[in-house]
Amino acid sequence: MPEKTLYNETHQSRSVPPTAYESLLGDAIERAFGQGIDSLDALVAYLNQSGPPGPNGAAWTAESYTAEIAKLAV
């Protein structure tokens, strides 16, 4: 019997599609990682330079990023 190929379903644990904000934030984080950014402080600086803005339009901080990611992970 041939081996069954398994596929990872995008957003397989989500019950609704991502919002525009979630997509923008995710894309920005992916770009940062693609550029070799691998520390929280550098990521926060990148987001403040490239966007999207932090919660309520404020600048990102390590604390606001951590809180926002925790909120979005629920």
C-alpha positions as CSV (number, residue, x, y, z in Angstrom):
1,M,0.0,0.0,0.0
2,P,1.5,3.4,-0.9
3,E,2.3,5.9,1.9
4,K,-0.3,8.4,2.6
5,T,0.9,12.0,2.2
6,L,-0.1,14.3,5.1
7,Y,-0.7,18.0,4.5
8,N,-0.7,20.8,7.1
9,E,-3.9,22.8,6.8
10,T,-3.4,26.5,7.0
11,H,-5.0,27.9,10.1
12,Q,-6.2,24.3,11.0
13,S,-7.1,25.3,14.6
14,R,-8.9,28.5,13.7
15,S,-12.7,28.7,13.7
16,V,-12.7,31.9,11.6
17,P,-10.4,33.4,9.0
18,P,-7.7,35.9,10.3
19,T,-8.7,39.6,10.3
20,A,-6.9,42.1,8.1
21,Y,-4.9,43.2,11.1
22,E,-3.8,39.7,12.0
23,S,-2.7,39.1,8.4
24,L,-0.7,42.3,8.3
25,L,0.9,41.6,11.6
26,G,1.7,38.0,10.6
27,D,3.2,39.1,7.3
28,A,5.3,41.7,9.0
29,I,6.6,39.1,11.5
30,E,7.4,36.7,8.7
31,R,9.4,39.4,6.8
32,A,11.3,40.2,10.0
33,F,12.2,36.6,10.6
34,G,13.2,36.3,6.9
35,Q,15.6,39.2,7.4
36,G,17.2,37.3,10.3
37,I,15.6,39.2,13.1
38,D,15.5,36.8,16.0
39,S,15.2,38.9,19.2
40,L,12.2,40.5,20.7
41,D,13.7,44.0,20.9
42,A,14.8,43.8,17.2
43,L,11.4,42.5,16.2
44,V,9.6,45.4,18.1
45,A,12.0,47.9,16.4
46,Y,11.2,46.4,13.0
47,L,7.4,46.6,13.6
48,N,7.7,50.2,14.7
49,Q,9.6,50.9,11.5
50,S,7.5,48.9,9.0
51,G,4.1,48.5,10.7
52,P,1.4,47.7,11.4
53,P,1.1,50.0,14.4
54,G,0.6,48.5,17.8
55,P,-2.7,48.2,19.7
56,N,-4.7,51.4,19.6
57,G,-2.2,52.9,17.1
58,A,0.6,53.1,19.7
59,A,4.2,52.2,19.1
60,W,5.1,48.6,19.8
61,T,7.0,47.7,23.0
62,A,8.2,44.3,24.2
63,E,5.3,44.3,26.7
64,S,2.6,45.3,24.2
65,Y,3.9,42.8,21.6
66,T,3.9,40.0,24.1
67,A,0.4,40.9,25.3
68,E,-1.0,41.2,21.8
69,I,0.4,37.9,20.7
70,A,-1.0,36.2,23.8
71,K,-4.4,37.7,23.1
72,L,-4.4,36.6,19.4
73,A,-3.2,33.1,20.3
74,V,-6.5,32.4,22.1
